[in-house]
Amino acid sequence: MRLTKEDPSFGIGMRAFLGQAYNLKAIADYEIGPSSKVSPERAAKAIAESELFVARLTRMVEAGRSRSESTP
């Protein structure tokens, strides 16, 4: 994601999160058989990471909005 590329609060793992989450979605939506299962632990980890990602992104957007609103 370009928005997070140069922000130090988004480490390498956090930047990789979107791709990994998409892979989980693809498994849940399209795969069949034994490989189609997403463990509860893996799902819980993805949920926790998504909450952290959204919180950081929200702070980043709000900080950018504050800077742009204070600049004439």
C-alpha positions as CSV (number, residue, x, y, z in Angstrom):
1,M,0.0,0.0,0.0
2,R,1.6,3.3,-1.1
3,L,0.1,5.2,1.8
4,T,2.0,3.2,4.4
5,K,5.2,2.7,2.4
6,E,7.3,5.5,4.0
7,D,5.6,5.7,7.4
8,P,7.9,4.2,10.0
9,S,4.9,3.2,12.2
10,F,4.0,0.6,9.5
11,G,6.8,-2.0,9.7
12,I,7.5,-4.7,7.1
13,G,5.1,-7.1,8.8
14,M,2.3,-4.5,8.9
15,R,2.8,-3.6,5.2
16,A,2.6,-7.3,4.3
17,F,-0.6,-7.7,6.2
18,L,-3.0,-6.7,3.4
19,G,-1.6,-9.4,1.1
20,Q,-1.7,-12.0,3.8
21,A,-5.3,-11.1,4.7
22,Y,-6.3,-11.3,1.0
23,N,-4.8,-14.8,0.9
24,L,-7.0,-15.8,3.9
25,K,-10.0,-14.3,2.1
26,A,-9.2,-16.3,-1.0
27,I,-8.9,-19.5,1.0
28,A,-12.2,-18.9,2.7
29,D,-14.0,-18.0,-0.5
30,Y,-12.6,-20.3,-3.2
31,E,-10.6,-23.3,-1.9
32,I,-12.1,-26.6,-1.1
33,G,-10.6,-29.7,0.6
34,P,-8.2,-29.9,3.6
35,S,-6.2,-26.8,2.5
36,S,-9.4,-24.7,2.6
37,K,-9.4,-24.4,6.4
38,V,-8.2,-21.3,8.3
39,S,-7.5,-22.2,11.9
40,P,-9.2,-20.2,14.6
41,E,-5.7,-19.1,15.8
42,R,-4.8,-17.8,12.3
43,A,-8.2,-16.0,12.0
44,A,-7.8,-14.4,15.4
45,K,-4.3,-13.2,14.5
46,A,-5.6,-11.7,11.3
47,I,-8.4,-9.9,13.2
48,A,-6.0,-8.5,15.7
49,E,-3.6,-7.4,13.0
50,S,-6.5,-5.8,11.1
51,E,-7.5,-3.8,14.1
52,L,-4.0,-2.6,14.6
53,F,-3.7,-1.7,10.9
54,V,-6.9,0.2,10.9
55,A,-6.1,2.1,14.1
56,R,-2.7,3.2,12.7
57,L,-4.1,4.1,9.4
58,T,-6.8,6.1,11.1
59,R,-4.3,8.1,13.1
60,M,-2.2,8.7,10.0
61,V,-5.2,10.0,8.1
62,E,-6.4,12.2,11.0
63,A,-2.9,13.6,11.4
64,G,-2.7,14.4,7.7
65,R,-6.2,16.0,7.9
66,S,-5.1,18.1,10.9
67,R,-2.0,19.3,9.1
68,S,-3.9,20.2,5.9
69,E,-6.7,22.0,7.9
70,S,-4.1,24.2,9.8
71,T,-2.3,25.1,6.6
72,P,-3.9,28.1,4.8
